[in-house]
Amino acid sequence: MSSEKLQKVLARAGLGSRRELENWISAGRVKINGKPAKLGDRVTAKDKIQVDGRALAQEVFQNKTPRILLYHKPEGEISTRHDPEGRPTVYERLPKLKQGRWVAIGRLDLNTSGLLVFTDDGELANRMMHPRYEIEREYAVRVLGEVTDAMLTRLCRGVELEDGPAKFKEI
């Protein structure tokens, strides 16, 4: 019986991103067979996993068909689960899941409208978002004002965002 990384199994269950789940493991929120989990632990279908004292269903070890949802985000909603300022979030409008949770594949700013993709499969979300998998993204943008050649050159060289560098292959 093959083993898998614990955070991968938890992500597939739709509990969050791998990085977020690694934080849960470090914080002691996850147990394997009654013992606190550690980063790097691997699990099999024989293991009993608990998150915050609740048992994780054994179905997470079965290959289930992931749920995928396309959502047109209007301007004025934010692409985060909770907003301390009380603004409406995209998650408030999504259908409720009986098990797991929706994981956003990408995000859009407050003043941006457009298509967002959600899934209940954290592994699928990781494969679609992580740069290692080189999934190309295409954006249609309307600009108010003048765009100079220098601006386009800078965007193609790369700009620093909150979550790291970003650049365009072509504009």
N, CA and C of each residue as an Amber inpcrd file, in Angstrom:
protein
   513
   0.8550000  -1.1750000   0.0000000   0.0000000   0.0000000   0.0000000
   0.8980000   1.2340000   0.0000000   0.6960000   2.1380000  -0.9470000
   1.5650000   3.3010000  -1.0530000   1.1220000   4.3990000  -0.0900000
   2.0980000   5.1610000   0.3490000   1.8030000   6.2580000   1.2700000
   1.8650000   7.5820000   0.5120000   1.2110000   8.5890000   1.0960000
   1.2030000   9.9360000   0.5220000   1.5220000  10.9260000   1.6240000
   2.0170000  12.0880000   1.2350000   2.2640000  13.1350000   2.2120000
   0.9420000  13.5540000   2.8380000   0.9830000  13.7740000   4.1460000
  -0.2170000  14.1200000   4.8910000  -0.8980000  15.3650000   4.3370000
  -0.1310000  16.4180000   4.0710000  -0.7580000  17.6580000   3.6010000
  -1.4120000  17.4790000   2.2260000  -0.8970000  16.5590000   1.4220000
  -1.4990000  16.2770000   0.1140000  -2.8660000  15.6210000   0.2940000
  -2.9570000  14.6900000   1.2340000  -4.2330000  14.0160000   1.5150000
  -5.2450000  15.0260000   2.0560000  -4.8040000  15.8840000   2.9720000
  -5.7030000  16.8930000   3.5350000  -6.1540000  17.8890000   2.4710000
  -5.2510000  18.2570000   1.5770000  -5.6090000  19.1770000   0.4940000
  -6.6200000  18.5320000  -0.4430000  -6.4270000  17.2670000  -0.7510000
  -7.3700000  16.5590000  -1.6300000  -8.7590000  16.4970000  -0.9920000
  -8.7950000  16.4800000   0.3380000 -10.0750000  16.4820000   1.0440000
 -10.7380000  17.8590000   1.0060000 -10.0300000  18.8500000   0.4450000
 -10.6090000  20.1870000   0.3150000 -10.5070000  21.0290000   1.5690000
  -9.5880000  20.6810000   2.4700000  -9.4780000  21.4300000   3.7180000
  -8.6840000  22.7180000   3.5760000  -7.9430000  22.8700000   2.5050000
  -7.1690000  24.0850000   2.3000000  -6.0100000  23.8300000   1.3630000
  -5.1710000  24.8420000   1.2440000  -3.9800000  24.7040000   0.4140000
  -2.9280000  23.9080000   1.1750000  -1.9810000  23.3390000   0.4520000
  -0.9150000  22.5800000   1.1190000  -0.1800000  23.4410000   2.1350000
   0.1270000  24.6620000   1.7450000   0.8690000  25.5490000   2.6410000
   0.0670000  25.8280000   3.9120000  -1.2240000  26.1030000   3.7560000
  -2.0810000  26.3470000   4.9120000  -2.1380000  25.1110000   5.8070000
  -2.2260000  23.9390000   5.1940000  -2.3170000  22.6970000   5.9550000
  -1.0020000  22.3670000   6.6520000   0.1140000  22.7460000   6.0620000
   1.3990000  22.5820000   6.7400000   1.4140000  23.4000000   8.0300000
   0.8120000  24.5940000   7.9830000   0.7120000  25.4190000   9.1870000
  -0.1710000  24.7410000  10.2370000  -1.2590000  24.1120000   9.7860000
  -2.1400000  23.3850000  10.7210000  -1.3670000  22.2530000  11.3920000
  -0.5830000  21.5220000  10.6000000   0.2070000  20.4090000  11.1370000
   1.1930000  20.9420000  12.1760000   1.9060000  22.0150000  11.8350000
   2.8800000  22.6090000  12.7640000   2.2130000  23.1110000  14.0370000
   0.9690000  23.5740000  13.9220000   0.2420000  24.1130000  15.0750000
  -0.3770000  23.0140000  15.9440000  -0.2230000  21.7530000  15.5290000
  -0.7350000  20.6480000  16.3300000  -2.2170000  20.3530000  16.1390000
  -2.8020000  20.8530000  15.0680000  -4.2340000  20.6520000  14.8290000
  -4.5440000  19.2920000  14.2020000  -3.5000000  18.5620000  13.7550000
  -3.7050000  17.2990000  13.0380000  -3.0490000  16.1590000  13.8070000
  -3.7760000  15.0350000  13.9030000  -3.2360000  13.8420000  14.5480000
  -3.3300000  12.6660000  13.5900000  -2.3590000  11.7580000  13.7080000
  -2.3660000  10.5060000  12.9610000  -2.3580000   9.3910000  13.9870000
  -3.3770000   8.5540000  13.9280000  -3.5000000   7.4340000  14.8710000
  -3.3670000   7.8890000  16.3260000  -3.9610000   9.0440000  16.6250000
  -3.9910000   9.5620000  17.9940000  -2.7730000  10.3380000  18.4230000
  -1.7410000  10.4230000  17.5660000  -0.5170000  11.1360000  17.9170000
  -0.4000000  12.3980000  17.0620000   0.1740000  13.4780000  17.6310000
   0.3370000  14.7030000  16.8470000   1.1580000  14.4620000  15.5730000
   0.6650000  14.9800000  14.4720000   1.3660000  14.8400000  13.1910000
   2.5440000  15.8120000  13.1370000   3.5210000  15.4710000  12.3030000
   4.6710000  16.3360000  12.0690000   4.7890000  16.5750000  10.5660000
   5.4070000  17.6960000  10.2170000   5.6730000  17.9520000   8.7980000
   6.5190000  16.8170000   8.2480000   6.1790000  16.3430000   7.0760000
   6.9170000  15.2440000   6.4680000   6.2710000  13.8930000   6.6800000
   5.2750000  13.8050000   7.5930000   4.5940000  12.5260000   7.8170000
   3.8970000  12.0670000   6.5490000   3.9190000  10.7500000   6.3610000
   3.2120000  10.1220000   5.2430000   2.1340000   9.2250000   5.8240000
   1.0310000   9.0770000   5.0880000  -0.1030000   8.2940000   5.5840000
  -0.6050000   7.3470000   4.5050000  -1.3110000   6.3070000   4.9750000
  -1.9710000   5.3630000   4.0700000  -3.4380000   5.2790000   4.4800000
  -4.2140000   4.5220000   3.7320000  -5.6350000   4.3530000   4.0340000
  -5.8570000   3.6680000   5.3710000  -4.8390000   2.9990000   5.9110000
  -4.9690000   2.3360000   7.2140000  -4.8850000   3.3240000   8.3760000
  -4.3210000   4.5170000   8.1300000  -4.1490000   5.5050000   9.2010000
  -5.4560000   6.2250000   9.5030000  -5.6170000   6.5740000  10.7750000
  -6.7650000   7.3530000  11.2450000  -6.2880000   8.7900000  11.4340000
  -6.8600000   9.6980000  10.6560000  -6.4450000  11.0990000  10.6850000
  -7.5400000  11.9240000  11.3570000  -7.1110000  12.8100000  12.2620000
  -8.0400000  13.7330000  12.9050000  -7.5570000  15.1570000  12.6860000
  -8.5100000  16.0570000  12.4010000  -8.2260000  17.4780000  12.2670000
  -9.1130000  18.1940000  13.2700000  -8.4910000  18.9160000  14.1950000
  -9.2240000  19.6090000  15.2570000 -10.1580000  18.6580000  16.0030000
  -9.7010000  17.4280000  16.2170000 -10.4620000  16.4500000  16.9720000
 -11.5340000  15.7090000  16.1820000 -11.7150000  16.0630000  14.9200000
 -12.7320000  15.4040000  14.0930000 -12.0490000  14.4440000  13.1250000
 -12.6130000  13.2430000  13.0280000 -12.0330000  12.2260000  12.1500000
 -12.2340000  12.6060000  10.6900000 -11.2120000  12.3850000   9.9140000
 -11.2790000  12.6070000   8.4740000 -11.8300000  11.3310000   7.8310000
 -12.7810000  11.4890000   6.9360000 -13.4180000  10.3330000   6.2960000
 -12.3930000   9.5460000   5.4870000 -12.5070000   8.2400000   5.4980000
 -11.5980000   7.3630000   4.7590000 -11.7110000   7.5750000   3.2490000
 -12.7910000   8.2010000   2.7930000 -12.9650000   8.4320000   1.3570000
 -11.8580000   9.2990000   0.7610000 -11.1210000  10.0500000   1.6070000
 -10.0630000  10.9070000   1.0730000  -8.9660000  10.0940000   0.4040000
  -8.8970000   8.7880000   0.6990000  -7.8790000   7.9410000   0.0870000
  -8.3660000   7.3430000  -1.2250000  -9.6440000   7.5180000  -1.5210000
 -10.1880000   7.0000000  -2.7810000 -10.1120000   8.0990000  -3.8280000
  -9.9380000   7.6990000  -5.0650000  -9.9080000   8.6810000  -6.1460000
 -11.3350000   9.0830000  -6.4770000 -11.7290000  10.2500000  -5.9940000
 -13.0690000  10.7370000  -6.2800000 -12.9830000  11.7860000  -7.3770000
 -14.0790000  11.9890000  -8.0430000 -14.1260000  13.0090000  -9.0780000
 -14.2170000  14.3700000  -8.3950000 -13.2840000  15.2630000  -8.6830000
 -13.3320000  16.5690000  -8.0340000 -14.5140000  17.3950000  -8.5340000
 -15.0340000  18.2200000  -7.6580000 -16.0740000  19.1650000  -8.0570000
 -15.3760000  20.4270000  -8.5230000 -15.8810000  20.9910000  -9.6050000
 -15.3210000  22.2150000 -10.1680000 -16.4730000  23.1820000 -10.3990000
 -16.2530000  24.4250000 -10.0250000 -17.2830000  25.4420000 -10.1430000
 -16.6950000  26.6600000 -10.8440000 -17.3890000  27.1650000 -11.8410000
 -17.0070000  28.4120000 -12.5020000 -17.9040000  29.5090000 -11.9460000
 -17.3210000  30.6240000 -11.5690000 -18.0670000  31.7060000 -10.9360000
 -17.6600000  33.0240000 -11.5630000 -18.6380000  33.8050000 -11.9950000
 -18.3360000  35.1380000 -12.5210000 -18.3570000  36.1160000 -11.3570000
 -17.1610000  36.5850000 -10.9850000 -17.0370000  37.5090000  -9.8590000
 -17.3770000  38.9170000 -10.3180000 -18.3460000  39.5420000  -9.6630000
 -18.6260000  40.9400000  -9.9910000 -17.6540000  41.8720000  -9.2630000
 -17.5790000  43.1040000  -9.7140000 -16.8040000  44.1020000  -8.9760000
 -17.4410000  44.2520000  -7.5980000 -16.6210000  44.5100000  -6.5970000
 -17.1370000  44.7480000  -5.2500000 -17.0510000  43.5500000  -4.3280000
 -16.7620000  42.3680000  -4.8390000 -16.5250000  41.2030000  -3.9910000
 -15.0230000  40.9480000  -3.9480000 -14.5710000  40.4180000  -2.8160000
 -13.1490000  40.1020000  -2.7240000 -12.9550000  38.5940000  -2.7540000
 -11.7890000  38.1880000  -3.2090000 -11.4790000  36.7670000  -3.4120000
 -10.7820000  36.1640000  -2.2070000 -11.3140000  36.4220000  -1.0380000
 -10.7620000  35.8620000   0.1850000 -11.8940000  35.2320000   0.9870000
 -11.5430000  34.3250000   1.8670000 -12.5650000  33.6080000   2.6340000
 -13.2280000  34.5220000   3.6690000 -12.4410000  35.3420000   4.3680000
 -12.9630000  36.2420000   5.4030000 -12.3370000  37.6140000   5.2210000
 -13.1360000  38.6510000   5.3950000 -12.6010000  40.0080000   5.2790000
 -12.8090000  40.7520000   6.5900000 -11.7240000  41.2140000   7.2290000
 -11.8620000  41.9330000   8.4970000 -12.6550000  43.2350000   8.3570000
 -12.7260000  43.7640000   7.1270000 -13.4760000  44.9940000   6.9050000
 -14.9550000  44.7360000   6.6150000 -15.3410000  43.4660000   6.5500000
 -16.7450000  43.1270000   6.3610000 -17.2700000  43.2510000   4.9390000
 -16.3680000  43.3640000   3.9720000 -16.8020000  43.4550000   2.5800000
 -17.2930000  42.0860000   2.1090000 -18.1790000  42.0600000   1.1050000
 -18.6680000  40.7630000   0.6090000 -17.5430000  39.9700000  -0.0500000
 -17.5650000  38.6530000   0.1670000 -16.5600000  37.7780000  -0.4220000
 -17.2130000  36.8340000  -1.4230000 -16.4090000  36.3130000  -2.3370000
 -16.9300000  35.3690000  -3.3290000 -17.4540000  34.1110000  -2.6500000
 -16.8780000  33.7280000  -1.5200000 -17.2640000  32.4870000  -0.8480000
 -18.6890000  32.5460000  -0.2930000 -19.1780000  33.7400000   0.0090000
 -20.5320000  33.8800000   0.5460000 -21.5970000  33.4790000  -0.4730000
 -21.2630000  33.5420000  -1.7560000 -22.2330000  33.2620000  -2.8100000
 -22.1230000  31.8430000  -3.3660000 -21.1160000  31.0750000  -2.9290000
 -20.9210000  29.7300000  -3.4650000 -21.8480000  28.7360000  -2.7700000
 -22.2220000  27.6680000  -3.4740000 -23.0480000  26.6420000  -2.8230000
 -22.2740000  25.9640000  -1.6950000 -22.9880000  25.5710000  -0.6650000
 -22.3640000  24.9100000   0.4820000 -22.0100000  23.4740000   0.1180000
 -20.8880000  22.9970000   0.6410000 -20.4660000  21.6110000   0.4450000
 -20.7430000  20.8130000   1.7110000 -21.1310000  19.5540000   1.5460000
 -21.3570000  18.6860000   2.7050000 -20.0340000  18.3140000   3.3660000
 -18.9830000  18.1630000   2.5520000 -17.6760000  17.7950000   3.0740000
 -16.6170000  18.6150000   2.3590000 -15.5610000  18.9850000   3.0660000
 -14.4840000  19.7700000   2.4700000 -14.9000000  21.2200000   2.3080000
 -14.1780000  21.9240000   1.4440000 -14.4900000  23.3320000   1.1880000
 -14.0040000  23.7090000  -0.1850000 -14.5090000  24.8180000  -0.6750000
 -14.0860000  25.3270000  -1.9820000 -12.7010000  25.9270000  -1.8650000
 -11.8630000  25.6390000  -2.8540000 -10.5280000  26.2140000  -2.9490000
 -10.4940000  27.0140000  -4.2460000 -10.1200000  28.2750000  -4.1460000
 -10.0570000  29.1330000  -5.3280000  -8.7990000  28.8220000  -6.1330000
  -8.9680000  28.7700000  -7.4390000  -7.8320000  28.6210000  -8.3470000
  -7.6010000  30.0080000  -8.9290000  -6.7600000  30.7770000  -8.2610000
  -6.5160000  32.1580000  -8.6490000  -7.3960000  33.1040000  -7.8570000
  -7.3090000  34.3750000  -8.1900000  -8.1040000  35.3970000  -7.5080000
  -8.1810000  36.6400000  -8.3860000  -9.1200000  37.4950000  -8.0460000
  -9.2760000  38.7720000  -8.7270000  -9.4020000  39.8730000  -7.6760000
  -8.9560000  41.0690000  -8.0200000  -9.0140000  42.2010000  -7.0950000
 -10.4490000  42.6630000  -6.8730000 -10.6480000  43.4700000  -5.8370000
 -11.9530000  43.9920000  -5.4570000 -12.6570000  44.6780000  -6.6250000
 -11.9330000  45.4920000  -7.3820000 -12.5420000  46.2820000  -8.4570000
 -12.5100000  45.5850000  -9.8150000 -12.2650000  44.2770000  -9.8060000
 -12.1590000  43.5130000 -11.0440000 -13.3010000  42.5170000 -11.1200000
 -13.8550000  42.3600000 -12.3110000 -14.8530000  41.3130000 -12.5280000
 -14.2440000  40.2890000 -13.4810000 -14.7430000  39.0620000 -13.4150000
 -14.2440000  38.0450000 -14.3220000 -14.4830000  36.6560000 -13.7900000
 -14.0050000  35.6760000 -14.5390000 -14.2320000  34.2750000 -14.2250000
 -13.2370000  33.7720000 -13.1870000 -13.7640000  33.1310000 -12.1540000
 -12.9450000  32.4300000 -11.1650000 -13.3060000  30.9570000 -11.2220000
 -12.3220000  30.1070000 -10.9580000 -12.5340000  28.6690000 -10.9250000
 -12.3190000  28.2050000  -9.4850000 -13.2350000  27.3710000  -8.9890000
 -13.1410000  26.7980000  -7.6510000 -13.2030000  25.2840000  -7.7690000
 -12.5820000  24.5880000  -6.8300000 -12.6580000  23.1380000  -6.7660000
 -12.6830000  22.7100000  -5.3070000 -13.1310000  21.4880000  -5.0700000
 -13.0600000  20.9340000  -3.7140000 -11.8350000  20.0360000  -3.5680000
 -10.9640000  20.0310000  -4.5760000  -9.7790000  19.1830000  -4.5900000
  -8.5280000  20.0560000  -4.5100000  -7.9150000  20.0720000  -3.3280000
  -6.7280000  20.9030000  -3.1330000  -5.5650000  20.5170000  -4.0300000
  -5.4310000  19.2280000  -4.3480000  -4.3510000  18.7820000  -5.2380000
  -4.5570000  19.3430000  -6.6410000  -5.7840000  19.3290000  -7.1290000
  -6.0860000  19.9110000  -8.4410000  -5.7850000  21.4000000  -8.4390000
  -6.1850000  22.0940000  -7.3790000  -5.9090000  23.5290000  -7.2800000
  -4.4070000  23.7880000  -7.3200000  -3.6390000  22.9930000  -6.6010000
  -2.1840000  23.1400000  -6.5910000  -1.6100000  22.9480000  -7.9960000
  -2.0740000  21.9390000  -8.7090000  -1.5580000  21.6580000 -10.0550000
  -1.9060000  22.7730000 -11.0350000  -3.0060000  23.4550000 -10.7890000
  -3.4000000  24.5290000 -11.7020000  -2.7340000  25.8580000 -11.3620000
  -2.2890000  26.0320000 -10.1130000  -1.7300000  27.3230000  -9.7020000
  -0.2200000  27.3500000  -9.5980000   0.4140000  26.2460000  -9.2340000
   1.8470000  26.2800000  -8.9550000   2.6330000  26.5160000 -10.2490000
   3.5660000  27.4580000 -10.2280000   4.3510000  27.7670000 -11.4260000
   5.0700000  26.5550000 -12.0290000   5.3970000  25.5750000 -11.2120000
   6.1030000  24.3870000 -11.6900000   5.3320000  23.6920000 -12.8150000
   4.0020000  23.7860000 -12.8080000   3.2010000  23.0950000 -13.8150000
   2.9980000  23.9190000 -15.0840000   3.4820000  25.1600000 -15.0710000
   3.5360000  26.0250000 -16.2540000   2.2080000  26.1240000 -17.0090000
   1.1260000  26.3200000 -16.2820000  -0.1600000  26.5300000 -16.9330000
  -0.2450000  27.9980000 -17.3360000  -0.4230000  28.2230000 -18.6030000
  -0.4660000  29.5730000 -19.1360000  -1.8060000  30.2170000 -18.8050000
  -1.7640000  31.4870000 -18.4630000  -2.9710000  32.2560000 -18.1710000
  -3.0620000  33.4010000 -19.1620000  -4.2830000  33.7070000 -19.5400000
  -4.4980000  34.8040000 -20.4810000  -5.4990000  35.7690000 -19.8690000
  -5.1910000  37.0650000 -19.9490000  -6.0370000  38.0890000 -19.3570000
  -6.4360000  39.0990000 -20.4240000  -7.6740000  39.5460000 -20.3560000
  -8.1440000  40.6660000 -21.1790000  -8.2660000  41.8570000 -20.2350000
  -7.6120000  42.9560000 -20.5840000  -7.5430000  44.1010000 -19.6860000
  -7.9400000  45.3610000 -20.4370000  -8.7330000  46.1890000 -19.7810000
  -9.0710000  47.5070000 -20.3150000  -8.3270000  48.5270000 -19.4800000
  -7.5850000  49.3960000 -20.1350000  -6.7650000  50.3800000 -19.4410000
  -7.3350000  51.7640000 -19.6940000  -7.5080000  52.5100000 -18.6300000
  -7.9190000  53.9030000 -18.7450000  -6.6460000  54.7430000 -18.7150000
  -6.4190000  55.5300000 -19.7470000  -5.2090000  56.3250000 -19.8220000
  -4.2730000  55.7760000 -20.8790000  -3.0680000  56.3190000 -20.8970000
  -2.0890000  55.9520000 -21.9190000  -1.1320000  54.8910000 -21.3810000
  -0.8280000  53.9110000 -22.2240000   0.1560000  52.8830000 -21.8850000
   1.3870000  53.1510000 -22.7470000   2.5080000  53.3910000 -22.1040000
   3.7300000  53.7060000 -22.8340000   4.5290000  52.4390000 -23.1190000
   5.4430000  52.5360000 -24.0590000   6.3340000  51.4040000 -24.3500000
   7.1600000  51.0250000 -23.1190000   7.5520000  52.0190000 -22.3330000
   8.3310000  51.7540000 -21.1220000   7.5170000  50.9200000 -20.1220000
   6.2220000  51.2000000 -20.0050000   5.3670000  50.4180000 -19.1070000
   5.2750000  48.9710000 -19.5740000   5.1030000  48.7680000 -20.8620000
   5.0000000  47.4150000 -21.4110000   6.3000000  46.6470000 -21.2040000
   7.4250000  47.3080000 -21.4030000   8.7310000  46.6890000 -21.1990000
   8.8930000  46.2540000 -19.7420000   8.4840000  47.1210000 -18.8310000
   8.5850000  46.8100000 -17.3980000   7.7260000  45.6000000 -17.0350000
   6.5230000  45.5280000 -17.5910000   5.6380000  44.3940000 -17.3130000
   6.2180000  43.0900000 -17.8660000   6.8640000  43.1590000 -19.0090000
   7.4740000  41.9560000 -19.5810000   8.7290000  41.5360000 -18.8130000
   9.4460000  42.4960000 -18.2160000  10.6130000  42.1800000 -17.3830000
  10.1910000  41.5880000 -16.0600000   9.0700000  42.0730000 -15.5300000
   8.5460000  41.5590000 -14.2650000   8.3300000  42.6560000 -13.2490000
   7.2950000  42.4840000 -12.4460000   6.9840000  43.4100000 -11.3670000
   6.8060000  42.5960000 -10.0890000   7.0560000  43.2350000  -8.9630000
   6.9240000  42.5630000  -7.6680000   5.5120000  42.7900000  -7.1270000
   4.8020000  41.6880000  -6.8310000   3.4770000  41.7390000  -6.2250000
   3.5850000  41.3040000  -4.7690000   2.4750000  41.3990000  -4.0160000
   2.4770000  41.0060000  -2.6060000   2.9720000  39.5800000  -2.4150000
   2.5950000  38.6840000  -3.3450000   2.9320000  37.2680000  -3.1810000
   4.0940000  36.8230000  -4.0570000   4.8690000  37.7760000  -4.5760000
   6.0460000  37.4200000  -5.3530000   6.0600000  38.0610000  -6.7230000
   7.0990000  37.7670000  -7.5110000   7.2400000  38.3990000  -8.8160000
   6.2390000  37.8580000  -9.8390000   5.8900000  38.7270000 -10.7830000
   4.9940000  38.3350000 -11.8870000   5.4970000  39.0150000 -13.1490000
   5.3670000  38.3110000 -14.2660000   5.7440000  38.9330000 -15.5410000
   4.9180000  38.3080000 -16.6480000   4.8590000  39.0110000 -17.7420000
   4.0910000  38.5840000 -18.8980000   5.0470000  38.0840000 -19.9850000
   4.6700000  37.0240000 -20.6730000   5.4660000  36.5490000 -21.8030000
   5.2730000  37.4700000 -22.9930000   4.0090000  37.9030000 -23.1830000
   3.7270000  38.8320000 -24.2640000   2.5190000  39.6820000 -23.8870000
   2.4960000  40.8640000 -24.4680000   1.3890000  41.7910000 -24.2200000
   0.8610000  42.2690000 -25.5680000
